[in-house]
Structures are given as C-alpha cells and as structure tokens.
Amino acid sequence: MHYKIEADKKKHFFVGIPLGIFLQFLSVCFFPLQPILSTVVSAGILIVICYGFELFSLVTGRGHADNIDAIAGILGGIIGITISRCILMLIY
C-alpha cells in the first residue's frame, strides 16, 4: 500500500524544523547549563504553538483546522530540536 502525504502536511513538517531549531537555541539562552530543561521547554513551547495555530484556525475560521497538521509540525520541530542539540553538544 502506498500512501501519499498531502502537501499541506509536508509544509507543516518543514516549517516545524526551523521552529524547533529556533526554540532550542532560544531556550539555551535562558537555561544555558540545563540541557534537559531547555529541551523540555522548547518541546513544550513547540507543542503549544503547533496546536495553538490549529486552535486559532478552528476558532476564527481562517484556514482549515486539522490535528494532523499540528502533529506534522511537532514532528518537524522535534527534528529541529534534535539538530540543535547535536550542534550544541559539538559547541559545548
């Protein structure tokens, strides 16, 4: 069985990657000596942003609210956070 991923889901996934990178580097500025805390904070904010965007679409009627879009964004963001953590481990 072949499943084609919708372009909208790909967009959310690929937008999530730089968002995760940004959030991780930003959280390291606030928690420089606490890598686990900074990662948990970044992931928490990522989840709030992704689901918040879908909730905003649902409440305002602007766009199409879809939980799978939020999940795609979160998955991309987790990859971004992981990339950032790897870079930070090389730096520190």
C-alpha positions in Angstrom: 0.0 0.0 0.0 1.3 3.4 -1.0 0.3 6.5 1.0 0.8 9.9 -0.5 1.5 12.6 2.1 -0.5 15.7 1.4 1.4 18.9 0.5 -0.2 20.7 3.5 1.2 18.2 5.9 4.7 18.5 4.3 4.5 22.3 4.7 3.7 22.0 8.4 6.5 19.5 8.8 9.1 21.6 7.1 8.1 24.8 8.9 8.4 22.9 12.2 12.1 22.1 11.6 13.4 25.7 11.8 10.8 26.5 14.5 12.3 23.7 16.6 15.9 24.9 15.9 15.0 28.5 16.9 13.2 27.4 20.1 16.0 25.2 21.2 18.7 27.9 20.6 16.4 30.4 22.4 15.8 28.2 25.4 19.5 27.6 25.7 19.9 31.3 26.2 17.6 31.1 29.2 18.8 27.8 30.6 22.5 27.6 29.5 23.6 25.0 31.9 20.5 22.8 31.9 20.3 20.9 28.6 17.4 18.7 29.6 15.3 21.6 30.9 16.0 23.7 27.8 14.9 20.8 25.6 11.7 20.1 27.6 10.9 23.9 27.5 11.5 24.0 23.7 9.3 21.0 23.1 6.6 22.3 25.3 6.5 25.7 23.5 6.6 23.9 20.2 3.5 21.8 21.1 1.7 24.9 22.3 2.5 26.8 19.1 1.5 24.0 16.7 -1.7 23.1 18.5 -2.4 26.8 19.2 -2.2 27.6 15.5 -4.7 24.9 14.7 -7.0 26.1 17.5 -6.7 29.6 16.2 -7.8 28.3 12.7 -10.7 26.5 14.3 -12.0 29.4 16.4 -11.5 32.2 13.8 -12.5 30.1 10.7 -9.3 31.3 9.0 -7.7 28.3 7.4 -8.5 24.6 8.0 -8.1 23.2 11.5 -6.5 19.7 11.4 -4.8 17.9 14.3 -2.6 16.0 11.8 -1.2 19.4 10.7 -0.2 20.0 14.3 1.3 16.6 14.6 3.3 17.1 11.4 4.6 20.5 12.8 5.6 18.9 16.1 7.4 16.0 14.3 9.4 18.5 12.2 10.0 20.6 15.3 11.4 17.6 17.2 13.8 17.0 14.3 14.8 20.7 14.6 15.3 20.4 18.3 17.4 17.3 17.8 19.6 19.0 15.2 20.1 21.9 17.6 21.0 19.6 20.5 23.6 17.9 18.3 25.1 21.3 17.3 25.1 22.5 20.9 26.9 19.3 22.0 29.6 20.0 19.5 30.0 23.6 20.7 30.0 22.9 24.4 
